[in-house]
Each structure stands twice: as structure tokens, then as C-alpha cells.
Amino acid sequence: MEAKDTVMVDKQVQLLGQGYEECDHSPGGVSLNEYLLTAQAKISFKAGLKHGIWLFAWWKDGVQYVGTSGRTLEQAYKELGIE
């Protein structure tokens, strides 16, 4: 993970923590620490998935494709709900 990605993850976790503190009760009855670790794990998983798909992509005529079905990299990201 690059430094800018780490900063992005830290910022997202910080914002999630603020959302947690604004709640009247902890989501699912977990502590703030458990909540933030779970949130960071989800963010890290998506970042890893996006990077793995990018590594699998190949170029043709200036467009990145994934797999053999003609799906572009952007289409694959949208299908998986990755920004």
C-alpha cells in the first residue's frame, strides 16, 4: 500500500470513529476499538482487491481489460462496488 493510500485509510477510519461517537449506542454492541478495527479491515480489503484486479489487468489499444471477456478495468471496479 502506498503512503497516500495509508493516509486515505487513516482519514476514513477517523471519520468512521466520529460517526461512532455520534451514535447513542455502539453498533452491534462492540467497543469503539473493535468497530474501528473492523472498519479498517473492510477498507484495507477493498484496497487490496482493487490492487489485485489492477495487477491482473492488461492493455490493448490504450484501454485496460480484465480477464478474457472484454470487461474493462473500470467495469470490473463498478461491478465489485470499488471506487
PyMOL Python script that loads the backbone (N, CA, C, O; Angstrom):
from pymol import cmd

cmd.read_pdbstr("""\
ATOM      1  N   MET A   1       0.845  -1.170   0.000  1.00  0.00           N
ATOM      2  CA  MET A   1       0.000   0.000   0.000  1.00  0.00           C
ATOM      3  C   MET A   1       0.892   1.235   0.000  1.00  0.00           C
ATOM      4  O   MET A   1       1.860   1.305   0.758  1.00  0.00           O
ATOM      5  N   GLU A   2       0.574   2.194  -0.836  1.00  0.00           N
ATOM      6  CA  GLU A   2       1.369   3.410  -0.930  1.00  0.00           C
ATOM      7  C   GLU A   2       1.035   4.352   0.231  1.00  0.00           C
ATOM      8  O   GLU A   2       0.016   4.198   0.905  1.00  0.00           O
ATOM      9  N   ALA A   3       1.912   5.321   0.443  1.00  0.00           N
ATOM     10  CA  ALA A   3       1.736   6.266   1.555  1.00  0.00           C
ATOM     11  C   ALA A   3       0.415   7.025   1.435  1.00  0.00           C
ATOM     12  O   ALA A   3      -0.269   7.230   2.439  1.00  0.00           O
ATOM     13  N   LYS A   4       0.045   7.447   0.221  1.00  0.00           N
ATOM     14  CA  LYS A   4      -1.210   8.200   0.053  1.00  0.00           C
ATOM     15  C   LYS A   4      -2.417   7.333   0.393  1.00  0.00           C
ATOM     16  O   LYS A   4      -3.415   7.836   0.910  1.00  0.00           O
ATOM     17  N   ASP A   5      -2.333   6.011   0.102  1.00  0.00           N
ATOM     18  CA  ASP A   5      -3.410   5.093   0.448  1.00  0.00           C
ATOM     19  C   ASP A   5      -3.532   4.951   1.961  1.00  0.00           C
ATOM     20  O   ASP A   5      -4.640   4.888   2.493  1.00  0.00           O
ATOM     21  N   THR A   6      -2.406   4.901   2.647  1.00  0.00           N
ATOM     22  CA  THR A   6      -2.402   4.795   4.097  1.00  0.00           C
ATOM     23  C   THR A   6      -3.045   6.023   4.718  1.00  0.00           C
ATOM     24  O   THR A   6      -3.815   5.900   5.670  1.00  0.00           O
ATOM     25  N   VAL A   7      -2.743   7.201   4.198  1.00  0.00           N
ATOM     26  CA  VAL A   7      -3.344   8.439   4.699  1.00  0.00           C
ATOM     27  C   VAL A   7      -4.846   8.401   4.467  1.00  0.00           C
ATOM     28  O   VAL A   7      -5.617   8.805   5.338  1.00  0.00           O
ATOM     29  N   MET A   8      -5.274   7.915   3.288  1.00  0.00           N
ATOM     30  CA  MET A   8      -6.697   7.832   2.978  1.00  0.00           C
ATOM     31  C   MET A   8      -7.391   6.886   3.958  1.00  0.00           C
ATOM     32  O   MET A   8      -8.463   7.209   4.470  1.00  0.00           O
ATOM     33  N   VAL A   9      -6.800   5.733   4.222  1.00  0.00           N
ATOM     34  CA  VAL A   9      -7.378   4.768   5.153  1.00  0.00           C
ATOM     35  C   VAL A   9      -7.461   5.378   6.545  1.00  0.00           C
ATOM     36  O   VAL A   9      -8.487   5.246   7.212  1.00  0.00           O
ATOM     37  N   ASP A  10      -6.405   6.041   6.995  1.00  0.00           N
ATOM     38  CA  ASP A  10      -6.413   6.675   8.313  1.00  0.00           C
ATOM     39  C   ASP A  10      -7.524   7.717   8.405  1.00  0.00           C
ATOM     40  O   ASP A  10      -8.205   7.804   9.427  1.00  0.00           O
ATOM     41  N   LYS A  11      -7.716   8.509   7.349  1.00  0.00           N
ATOM     42  CA  LYS A  11      -8.755   9.535   7.337  1.00  0.00           C
ATOM     43  C   LYS A  11     -10.139   8.893   7.380  1.00  0.00           C
ATOM     44  O   LYS A  11     -11.017   9.369   8.100  1.00  0.00           O
ATOM     45  N   GLN A  12     -10.346   7.807   6.612  1.00  0.00           N
ATOM     46  CA  GLN A  12     -11.639   7.142   6.615  1.00  0.00           C
ATOM     47  C   GLN A  12     -11.935   6.536   7.980  1.00  0.00           C
ATOM     48  O   GLN A  12     -13.070   6.605   8.453  1.00  0.00           O
ATOM     49  N   VAL A  13     -10.939   5.949   8.611  1.00  0.00           N
ATOM     50  CA  VAL A  13     -11.128   5.373   9.935  1.00  0.00           C
ATOM     51  C   VAL A  13     -11.431   6.472  10.938  1.00  0.00           C
ATOM     52  O   VAL A  13     -12.263   6.286  11.826  1.00  0.00           O
ATOM     53  N   GLN A  14     -10.767   7.618  10.810  1.00  0.00           N
ATOM     54  CA  GLN A  14     -11.021   8.745  11.691  1.00  0.00           C
ATOM     55  C   GLN A  14     -12.478   9.211  11.540  1.00  0.00           C
ATOM     56  O   GLN A  14     -13.152   9.473  12.536  1.00  0.00           O
ATOM     57  N   LEU A  15     -12.958   9.312  10.296  1.00  0.00           N
ATOM     58  CA  LEU A  15     -14.340   9.725  10.065  1.00  0.00           C
ATOM     59  C   LEU A  15     -15.324   8.683  10.598  1.00  0.00           C
ATOM     60  O   LEU A  15     -16.366   9.040  11.147  1.00  0.00           O
ATOM     61  N   LEU A  16     -15.000   7.405  10.440  1.00  0.00           N
ATOM     62  CA  LEU A  16     -15.850   6.354  10.988  1.00  0.00           C
ATOM     63  C   LEU A  16     -15.922   6.461  12.504  1.00  0.00           C
ATOM     64  O   LEU A  16     -16.982   6.254  13.095  1.00  0.00           O
ATOM     65  N   GLY A  17     -14.804   6.782  13.131  1.00  0.00           N
ATOM     66  CA  GLY A  17     -14.782   6.956  14.579  1.00  0.00           C
ATOM     67  C   GLY A  17     -15.672   8.095  15.020  1.00  0.00           C
ATOM     68  O   GLY A  17     -16.346   7.994  16.046  1.00  0.00           O
ATOM     69  N   GLN A  18     -15.687   9.183  14.256  1.00  0.00           N
ATOM     70  CA  GLN A  18     -16.559  10.311  14.574  1.00  0.00           C
ATOM     71  C   GLN A  18     -18.017   9.894  14.477  1.00  0.00           C
ATOM     72  O   GLN A  18     -18.833  10.271  15.318  1.00  0.00           O
ATOM     73  N   GLY A  19     -18.346   9.109  13.446  1.00  0.00           N
ATOM     74  CA  GLY A  19     -19.712   8.613  13.298  1.00  0.00           C
ATOM     75  C   GLY A  19     -20.109   7.726  14.447  1.00  0.00           C
ATOM     76  O   GLY A  19     -21.255   7.753  14.895  1.00  0.00           O
ATOM     77  N   TYR A  20     -19.173   6.941  14.927  1.00  0.00           N
ATOM     78  CA  TYR A  20     -19.419   6.045  16.064  1.00  0.00           C
ATOM     79  C   TYR A  20     -19.740   6.854  17.306  1.00  0.00           C
ATOM     80  O   TYR A  20     -20.679   6.533  18.035  1.00  0.00           O
ATOM     81  N   GLU A  21     -18.963   7.903  17.550  1.00  0.00           N
ATOM     82  CA  GLU A  21     -19.152   8.707  18.757  1.00  0.00           C
ATOM     83  C   GLU A  21     -20.476   9.463  18.727  1.00  0.00           C
ATOM     84  O   GLU A  21     -21.024   9.789  19.780  1.00  0.00           O
ATOM     85  N   GLU A  22     -21.000   9.747  17.524  1.00  0.00           N
ATOM     86  CA  GLU A  22     -22.261  10.464  17.422  1.00  0.00           C
ATOM     87  C   GLU A  22     -23.455   9.555  17.698  1.00  0.00           C
ATOM     88  O   GLU A  22     -24.553  10.042  17.964  1.00  0.00           O
ATOM     89  N   CYS A  23     -23.251   8.233  17.638  1.00  0.00           N
ATOM     90  CA  CYS A  23     -24.326   7.274  17.892  1.00  0.00           C
ATOM     91  C   CYS A  23     -24.655   7.243  19.381  1.00  0.00           C
ATOM     92  O   CYS A  23     -23.794   7.501  20.222  1.00  0.00           O
ATOM     93  N   ASP A  24     -25.913   6.925  19.699  1.00  0.00           N
ATOM     94  CA  ASP A  24     -26.314   6.770  21.090  1.00  0.00           C
ATOM     95  C   ASP A  24     -25.800   5.470  21.689  1.00  0.00           C
ATOM     96  O   ASP A  24     -25.615   5.369  22.902  1.00  0.00           O
ATOM     97  N   HIS A  25     -25.569   4.475  20.836  1.00  0.00           N
ATOM     98  CA  HIS A  25     -25.097   3.185  21.314  1.00  0.00           C
ATOM     99  C   HIS A  25     -24.091   2.624  20.312  1.00  0.00           C
ATOM    100  O   HIS A  25     -24.050   3.040  19.154  1.00  0.00           O
ATOM    101  N   SER A  26     -23.304   1.701  20.765  1.00  0.00           N
ATOM    102  CA  SER A  26     -22.308   1.120  19.874  1.00  0.00           C
ATOM    103  C   SER A  26     -22.989   0.168  18.889  1.00  0.00           C
ATOM    104  O   SER A  26     -23.875  -0.589  19.284  1.00  0.00           O
ATOM    105  N   PRO A  27     -22.591   0.192  17.619  1.00  0.00           N
ATOM    106  CA  PRO A  27     -23.216  -0.686  16.631  1.00  0.00           C
ATOM    107  C   PRO A  27     -22.892  -2.146  16.924  1.00  0.00           C
ATOM    108  O   PRO A  27     -21.725  -2.525  17.023  1.00  0.00           O
ATOM    109  N   GLY A  28     -23.921  -2.948  17.060  1.00  0.00           N
ATOM    110  CA  GLY A  28     -23.713  -4.375  17.308  1.00  0.00           C
ATOM    111  C   GLY A  28     -23.151  -4.685  18.682  1.00  0.00           C
ATOM    112  O   GLY A  28     -22.733  -5.816  18.931  1.00  0.00           O
ATOM    113  N   GLY A  29     -23.129  -3.715  19.578  1.00  0.00           N
ATOM    114  CA  GLY A  29     -22.633  -3.941  20.923  1.00  0.00           C
ATOM    115  C   GLY A  29     -21.128  -4.141  21.013  1.00  0.00           C
ATOM    116  O   GLY A  29     -20.651  -4.787  21.945  1.00  0.00           O
ATOM    117  N   VAL A  30     -20.370  -3.599  20.061  1.00  0.00           N
ATOM    118  CA  VAL A  30     -18.917  -3.753  20.082  1.00  0.00           C
ATOM    119  C   VAL A  30     -18.275  -2.475  20.602  1.00  0.00           C
ATOM    120  O   VAL A  30     -18.880  -1.404  20.579  1.00  0.00           O
ATOM    121  N   SER A  31     -17.047  -2.608  21.066  1.00  0.00           N
ATOM    122  CA  SER A  31     -16.327  -1.441  21.556  1.00  0.00           C
ATOM    123  C   SER A  31     -15.862  -0.583  20.375  1.00  0.00           C
ATOM    124  O   SER A  31     -15.846  -1.037  19.230  1.00  0.00           O
ATOM    125  N   LEU A  32     -15.492   0.642  20.670  1.00  0.00           N
ATOM    126  CA  LEU A  32     -15.001   1.544  19.634  1.00  0.00           C
ATOM    127  C   LEU A  32     -13.772   0.952  18.949  1.00  0.00           C
ATOM    128  O   LEU A  32     -13.644   1.037  17.728  1.00  0.00           O
ATOM    129  N   ASN A  33     -12.877   0.359  19.718  1.00  0.00           N
ATOM    130  CA  ASN A  33     -11.664  -0.225  19.157  1.00  0.00           C
ATOM    131  C   ASN A  33     -12.012  -1.350  18.176  1.00  0.00           C
ATOM    132  O   ASN A  33     -11.455  -1.415  17.080  1.00  0.00           O
ATOM    133  N   GLU A  34     -12.936  -2.237  18.572  1.00  0.00           N
ATOM    134  CA  GLU A  34     -13.354  -3.329  17.684  1.00  0.00           C
ATOM    135  C   GLU A  34     -14.029  -2.777  16.435  1.00  0.00           C
ATOM    136  O   GLU A  34     -13.810  -3.279  15.332  1.00  0.00           O
ATOM    137  N   TYR A  35     -14.844  -1.754  16.607  1.00  0.00           N
ATOM    138  CA  TYR A  35     -15.543  -1.119  15.481  1.00  0.00           C
ATOM    139  C   TYR A  35     -14.551  -0.543  14.482  1.00  0.00           C
ATOM    140  O   TYR A  35     -14.693  -0.742  13.276  1.00  0.00           O
ATOM    141  N   LEU A  36     -13.541   0.175  14.985  1.00  0.00           N
ATOM    142  CA  LEU A  36     -12.554   0.787  14.103  1.00  0.00           C
ATOM    143  C   LEU A  36     -11.685  -0.261  13.421  1.00  0.00           C
ATOM    144  O   LEU A  36     -11.355  -0.107  12.245  1.00  0.00           O
ATOM    145  N   LEU A  37     -11.307  -1.319  14.127  1.00  0.00           N
ATOM    146  CA  LEU A  37     -10.515  -2.379  13.520  1.00  0.00           C
ATOM    147  C   LEU A  37     -11.297  -3.066  12.408  1.00  0.00           C
ATOM    148  O   LEU A  37     -10.735  -3.384  11.360  1.00  0.00           O
ATOM    149  N   THR A  38     -12.586  -3.296  12.628  1.00  0.00           N
ATOM    150  CA  THR A  38     -13.421  -3.907  11.602  1.00  0.00           C
ATOM    151  C   THR A  38     -13.552  -2.971  10.406  1.00  0.00           C
ATOM    152  O   THR A  38     -13.459  -3.415   9.261  1.00  0.00           O
ATOM    153  N   ALA A  39     -13.765  -1.691  10.657  1.00  0.00           N
ATOM    154  CA  ALA A  39     -13.888  -0.716   9.580  1.00  0.00           C
ATOM    155  C   ALA A  39     -12.595  -0.630   8.780  1.00  0.00           C
ATOM    156  O   ALA A  39     -12.626  -0.588   7.550  1.00  0.00           O
ATOM    157  N   GLN A  40     -11.465  -0.603   9.468  1.00  0.00           N
ATOM    158  CA  GLN A  40     -10.182  -0.524   8.788  1.00  0.00           C
ATOM    159  C   GLN A  40      -9.923  -1.806   7.997  1.00  0.00           C
ATOM    160  O   GLN A  40      -9.346  -1.749   6.911  1.00  0.00           O
ATOM    161  N   ALA A  41     -10.332  -2.938   8.511  1.00  0.00           N
ATOM    162  CA  ALA A  41     -10.154  -4.199   7.792  1.00  0.00           C
ATOM    163  C   ALA A  41     -10.958  -4.196   6.500  1.00  0.00           C
ATOM    164  O   ALA A  41     -10.469  -4.662   5.471  1.00  0.00           O
ATOM    165  N   LYS A  42     -12.180  -3.679   6.534  1.00  0.00           N
ATOM    166  CA  LYS A  42     -13.006  -3.608   5.327  1.00  0.00           C
ATOM    167  C   LYS A  42     -12.387  -2.672   4.297  1.00  0.00           C
ATOM    168  O   LYS A  42     -12.364  -2.982   3.106  1.00  0.00           O
ATOM    169  N   ILE A  43     -11.886  -1.531   4.752  1.00  0.00           N
ATOM    170  CA  ILE A  43     -11.251  -0.567   3.852  1.00  0.00           C
ATOM    171  C   ILE A  43      -9.996  -1.175   3.244  1.00  0.00           C
ATOM    172  O   ILE A  43      -9.758  -1.041   2.044  1.00  0.00           O
ATOM    173  N   SER A  44      -9.197  -1.838   4.062  1.00  0.00           N
ATOM    174  CA  SER A  44      -7.971  -2.472   3.575  1.00  0.00           C
ATOM    175  C   SER A  44      -8.274  -3.603   2.607  1.00  0.00           C
ATOM    176  O   SER A  44      -7.556  -3.781   1.624  1.00  0.00           O
ATOM    177  N   PHE A  45      -9.329  -4.373   2.869  1.00  0.00           N
ATOM    178  CA  PHE A  45      -9.711  -5.457   1.973  1.00  0.00           C
ATOM    179  C   PHE A  45     -10.059  -4.914   0.594  1.00  0.00           C
ATOM    180  O   PHE A  45      -9.608  -5.445  -0.421  1.00  0.00           O
ATOM    181  N   LYS A  46     -10.874  -3.840   0.560  1.00  0.00           N
ATOM    182  CA  LYS A  46     -11.250  -3.251  -0.730  1.00  0.00           C
ATOM    183  C   LYS A  46     -10.033  -2.691  -1.457  1.00  0.00           C
ATOM    184  O   LYS A  46      -9.928  -2.816  -2.677  1.00  0.00           O
ATOM    185  N   ALA A  47      -9.110  -2.071  -0.715  1.00  0.00           N
ATOM    186  CA  ALA A  47      -7.899  -1.535  -1.335  1.00  0.00           C
ATOM    187  C   ALA A  47      -7.062  -2.664  -1.931  1.00  0.00           C
ATOM    188  O   ALA A  47      -6.512  -2.525  -3.024  1.00  0.00           O
ATOM    189  N   GLY A  48      -6.966  -3.779  -1.212  1.00  0.00           N
ATOM    190  CA  GLY A  48      -6.213  -4.927  -1.709  1.00  0.00           C
ATOM    191  C   GLY A  48      -6.874  -5.566  -2.909  1.00  0.00           C
ATOM    192  O   GLY A  48      -6.193  -5.979  -3.848  1.00  0.00           O
ATOM    193  N   LEU A  49      -8.205  -5.654  -2.890  1.00  0.00           N
ATOM    194  CA  LEU A  49      -8.945  -6.211  -4.014  1.00  0.00           C
ATOM    195  C   LEU A  49      -8.752  -5.354  -5.261  1.00  0.00           C
ATOM    196  O   LEU A  49      -8.524  -5.872  -6.354  1.00  0.00           O
ATOM    197  N   LYS A  50      -8.844  -4.045  -5.087  1.00  0.00           N
ATOM    198  CA  LYS A  50      -8.656  -3.133  -6.220  1.00  0.00           C
ATOM    199  C   LYS A  50      -7.255  -3.282  -6.798  1.00  0.00           C
ATOM    200  O   LYS A  50      -7.084  -3.310  -8.017  1.00  0.00           O
ATOM    201  N   HIS A  51      -6.255  -3.379  -5.930  1.00  0.00           N
ATOM    202  CA  HIS A  51      -4.873  -3.511  -6.396  1.00  0.00           C
ATOM    203  C   HIS A  51      -4.667  -4.847  -7.108  1.00  0.00           C
ATOM    204  O   HIS A  51      -3.977  -4.909  -8.126  1.00  0.00           O
ATOM    205  N   GLY A  52      -5.263  -5.916  -6.576  1.00  0.00           N
ATOM    206  CA  GLY A  52      -5.141  -7.229  -7.207  1.00  0.00           C
ATOM    207  C   GLY A  52      -5.765  -7.274  -8.584  1.00  0.00           C
ATOM    208  O   GLY A  52      -5.204  -7.871  -9.503  1.00  0.00           O
ATOM    209  N   ILE A  53      -6.920  -6.648  -8.736  1.00  0.00           N
ATOM    210  CA  ILE A  53      -7.569  -6.590 -10.049  1.00  0.00           C
ATOM    211  C   ILE A  53      -6.727  -5.772 -11.005  1.00  0.00           C
ATOM    212  O   ILE A  53      -6.585  -6.125 -12.176  1.00  0.00           O
ATOM    213  N   TRP A  54      -6.169  -4.679 -10.511  1.00  0.00           N
ATOM    214  CA  TRP A  54      -5.313  -3.834 -11.356  1.00  0.00           C
ATOM    215  C   TRP A  54      -4.091  -4.619 -11.836  1.00  0.00           C
ATOM    216  O   TRP A  54      -3.679  -4.480 -12.988  1.00  0.00           O
ATOM    217  N   LEU A  55      -3.510  -5.441 -10.960  1.00  0.00           N
ATOM    218  CA  LEU A  55      -2.359  -6.254 -11.353  1.00  0.00           C
ATOM    219  C   LEU A  55      -2.722  -7.273 -12.427  1.00  0.00           C
ATOM    220  O   LEU A  55      -1.885  -7.614 -13.263  1.00  0.00           O
ATOM    221  N   PHE A  56      -3.942  -7.754 -12.415  1.00  0.00           N
ATOM    222  CA  PHE A  56      -4.406  -8.760 -13.354  1.00  0.00           C
ATOM    223  C   PHE A  56      -4.794  -8.143 -14.706  1.00  0.00           C
ATOM    224  O   PHE A  56      -4.906  -8.857 -15.702  1.00  0.00           O
ATOM    225  N   ALA A  57      -4.995  -6.836 -14.741  1.00  0.00           N
ATOM    226  CA  ALA A  57      -5.443  -6.155 -15.964  1.00  0.00           C
ATOM    227  C   ALA A  57      -4.335  -6.125 -17.021  1.00  0.00           C
ATOM    228  O   ALA A  57      -3.143  -6.168 -16.714  1.00  0.00           O
ATOM    229  N   TRP A  58      -4.775  -6.050 -18.257  1.00  0.00           N
ATOM    230  CA  TRP A  58      -3.845  -5.978 -19.381  1.00  0.00           C
ATOM    231  C   TRP A  58      -4.314  -4.884 -20.327  1.00  0.00           C
ATOM    232  O   TRP A  58      -5.486  -4.504 -20.329  1.00  0.00           O
ATOM    233  N   TRP A  59      -3.378  -4.381 -21.132  1.00  0.00           N
ATOM    234  CA  TRP A  59      -3.640  -3.243 -22.023  1.00  0.00           C
ATOM    235  C   TRP A  59      -3.857  -3.702 -23.457  1.00  0.00           C
ATOM    236  O   TRP A  59      -3.209  -4.636 -23.929  1.00  0.00           O
ATOM    237  N   LYS A  60      -4.779  -3.029 -24.144  1.00  0.00           N
ATOM    238  CA  LYS A  60      -4.948  -3.191 -25.587  1.00  0.00           C
ATOM    239  C   LYS A  60      -5.488  -1.872 -26.125  1.00  0.00           C
ATOM    240  O   LYS A  60      -6.538  -1.397 -25.690  1.00  0.00           O
ATOM    241  N   ASP A  61      -4.776  -1.291 -27.060  1.00  0.00           N
ATOM    242  CA  ASP A  61      -5.184  -0.045 -27.705  1.00  0.00           C
ATOM    243  C   ASP A  61      -5.510   1.057 -26.695  1.00  0.00           C
ATOM    244  O   ASP A  61      -6.466   1.812 -26.874  1.00  0.00           O
ATOM    245  N   GLY A  62      -4.720   1.139 -25.652  1.00  0.00           N
ATOM    246  CA  GLY A  62      -4.876   2.216 -24.672  1.00  0.00           C
ATOM    247  C   GLY A  62      -5.993   2.002 -23.659  1.00  0.00           C
ATOM    248  O   GLY A  62      -6.324   2.922 -22.911  1.00  0.00           O
ATOM    249  N   VAL A  63      -6.578   0.815 -23.619  1.00  0.00           N
ATOM    250  CA  VAL A  63      -7.655   0.506 -22.670  1.00  0.00           C
ATOM    251  C   VAL A  63      -7.226  -0.682 -21.826  1.00  0.00           C
ATOM    252  O   VAL A  63      -6.653  -1.640 -22.345  1.00  0.00           O
ATOM    253  N   GLN A  64      -7.501  -0.624 -20.522  1.00  0.00           N
ATOM    254  CA  GLN A  64      -7.169  -1.738 -19.643  1.00  0.00           C
ATOM    255  C   GLN A  64      -8.355  -2.696 -19.559  1.00  0.00           C
ATOM    256  O   GLN A  64      -9.488  -2.287 -19.303  1.00  0.00           O
ATOM    257  N   TYR A  65      -8.071  -3.980 -19.781  1.00  0.00           N
ATOM    258  CA  TYR A  65      -9.084  -5.034 -19.707  1.00  0.00           C
ATOM    259  C   TYR A  65      -8.739  -5.999 -18.580  1.00  0.00           C
ATOM    260  O   TYR A  65      -7.584  -6.126 -18.175  1.00  0.00           O
ATOM    261  N   VAL A  66      -9.783  -6.680 -18.080  1.00  0.00           N
ATOM    262  CA  VAL A  66      -9.606  -7.679 -17.034  1.00  0.00           C
ATOM    263  C   VAL A  66     -10.210  -8.987 -17.540  1.00  0.00           C
ATOM    264  O   VAL A  66     -11.348  -9.011 -18.009  1.00  0.00           O
ATOM    265  N   GLY A  67      -9.455 -10.057 -17.443  1.00  0.00           N
ATOM    266  CA  GLY A  67      -9.963 -11.354 -17.871  1.00  0.00           C
ATOM    267  C   GLY A  67     -10.006 -11.485 -19.380  1.00  0.00           C
ATOM    268  O   GLY A  67      -9.319 -10.759 -20.098  1.00  0.00           O
ATOM    269  N   THR A  68     -10.822 -12.419 -19.855  1.00  0.00           N
ATOM    270  CA  THR A  68     -10.884 -12.696 -21.292  1.00  0.00           C
ATOM    271  C   THR A  68     -12.229 -12.350 -21.902  1.00  0.00           C
ATOM    272  O   THR A  68     -12.457 -12.620 -23.081  1.00  0.00           O
ATOM    273  N   SER A  69     -13.125 -11.759 -21.124  1.00  0.00           N
ATOM    274  CA  SER A  69     -14.479 -11.480 -21.617  1.00  0.00           C
ATOM    275  C   SER A  69     -14.630 -10.094 -22.234  1.00  0.00           C
ATOM    276  O   SER A  69     -15.722  -9.732 -22.672  1.00  0.00           O
ATOM    277  N   GLY A  70     -13.569  -9.324 -22.276  1.00  0.00           N
ATOM    278  CA  GLY A  70     -13.657  -7.970 -22.831  1.00  0.00           C
ATOM    279  C   GLY A  70     -14.112  -6.933 -21.821  1.00  0.00           C
ATOM    280  O   GLY A  70     -14.424  -5.803 -22.198  1.00  0.00           O
ATOM    281  N   ARG A  71     -14.156  -7.290 -20.558  1.00  0.00           N
ATOM    282  CA  ARG A  71     -14.561  -6.360 -19.497  1.00  0.00           C
ATOM    283  C   ARG A  71     -13.418  -5.393 -19.217  1.00  0.00           C
ATOM    284  O   ARG A  71     -12.277  -5.811 -19.020  1.00  0.00           O
ATOM    285  N   THR A  72     -13.726  -4.106 -19.200  1.00  0.00           N
ATOM    286  CA  THR A  72     -12.692  -3.121 -18.904  1.00  0.00           C
ATOM    287  C   THR A  72     -12.439  -3.081 -17.400  1.00  0.00           C
ATOM    288  O   THR A  72     -13.240  -3.564 -16.600  1.00  0.00           O
ATOM    289  N   LEU A  73     -11.321  -2.501 -17.047  1.00  0.00           N
ATOM    290  CA  LEU A  73     -10.963  -2.374 -15.634  1.00  0.00           C
ATOM    291  C   LEU A  73     -12.017  -1.558 -14.891  1.00  0.00           C
ATOM    292  O   LEU A  73     -12.407  -1.914 -13.778  1.00  0.00           O
ATOM    293  N   GLU A  74     -12.475  -0.478 -15.494  1.00  0.00           N
ATOM    294  CA  GLU A  74     -13.491   0.363 -14.854  1.00  0.00           C
ATOM    295  C   GLU A  74     -14.800  -0.401 -14.651  1.00  0.00           C
ATOM    296  O   GLU A  74     -15.444  -0.252 -13.612  1.00  0.00           O
ATOM    297  N   GLN A  75     -15.201  -1.216 -15.629  1.00  0.00           N
ATOM    298  CA  GLN A  75     -16.414  -2.022 -15.478  1.00  0.00           C
ATOM    299  C   GLN A  75     -16.273  -3.019 -14.327  1.00  0.00           C
ATOM    300  O   GLN A  75     -17.212  -3.234 -13.559  1.00  0.00           O
ATOM    301  N   ALA A  76     -15.109  -3.613 -14.220  1.00  0.00           N
ATOM    302  CA  ALA A  76     -14.860  -4.568 -13.138  1.00  0.00           C
ATOM    303  C   ALA A  76     -14.942  -3.873 -11.777  1.00  0.00           C
ATOM    304  O   ALA A  76     -15.519  -4.420 -10.837  1.00  0.00           O
ATOM    305  N   TYR A  77     -14.373  -2.681 -11.669  1.00  0.00           N
ATOM    306  CA  TYR A  77     -14.447  -1.929 -10.414  1.00  0.00           C
ATOM    307  C   TYR A  77     -15.897  -1.627 -10.064  1.00  0.00           C
ATOM    308  O   TYR A  77     -16.300  -1.791  -8.913  1.00  0.00           O
ATOM    309  N   LYS A  78     -16.692  -1.186 -11.045  1.00  0.00           N
ATOM    310  CA  LYS A  78     -18.103  -0.844 -10.794  1.00  0.00           C
ATOM    311  C   LYS A  78     -18.879  -2.070 -10.355  1.00  0.00           C
ATOM    312  O   LYS A  78     -19.688  -1.987  -9.430  1.00  0.00           O
ATOM    313  N   GLU A  79     -18.647  -3.221 -11.007  1.00  0.00           N
ATOM    314  CA  GLU A  79     -19.361  -4.453 -10.654  1.00  0.00           C
ATOM    315  C   GLU A  79     -19.073  -4.890  -9.221  1.00  0.00           C
ATOM    316  O   GLU A  79     -19.938  -5.450  -8.548  1.00  0.00           O
ATOM    317  N   LEU A  80     -17.865  -4.631  -8.767  1.00  0.00           N
ATOM    318  CA  LEU A  80     -17.471  -5.027  -7.412  1.00  0.00           C
ATOM    319  C   LEU A  80     -17.736  -3.936  -6.379  1.00  0.00           C
ATOM    320  O   LEU A  80     -17.512  -4.144  -5.187  1.00  0.00           O
ATOM    321  N   GLY A  81     -18.208  -2.786  -6.824  1.00  0.00           N
ATOM    322  CA  GLY A  81     -18.502  -1.691  -5.899  1.00  0.00           C
ATOM    323  C   GLY A  81     -17.253  -1.016  -5.344  1.00  0.00           C
ATOM    324  O   GLY A  81     -17.236  -0.542  -4.208  1.00  0.00           O
ATOM    325  N   ILE A  82     -16.205  -0.984  -6.173  1.00  0.00           N
ATOM    326  CA  ILE A  82     -14.954  -0.364  -5.758  1.00  0.00           C
ATOM    327  C   ILE A  82     -14.820   0.973  -6.470  1.00  0.00           C
ATOM    328  O   ILE A  82     -15.031   1.067  -7.680  1.00  0.00           O
ATOM    329  N   GLU A  83     -14.469   2.003  -5.714  1.00  0.00           N
ATOM    330  CA  GLU A  83     -14.314   3.342  -6.303  1.00  0.00           C
ATOM    331  C   GLU A  83     -13.009   3.462  -7.022  1.00  0.00           C
ATOM    332  O   GLU A  83     -12.706   4.518  -7.579  1.00  0.00           O
TER     333      GLU A  83
END
""", "prot")
cmd.dss("prot")
cmd.show_as("cartoon", "prot")
cmd.util.cbc("prot")
cmd.orient("prot")
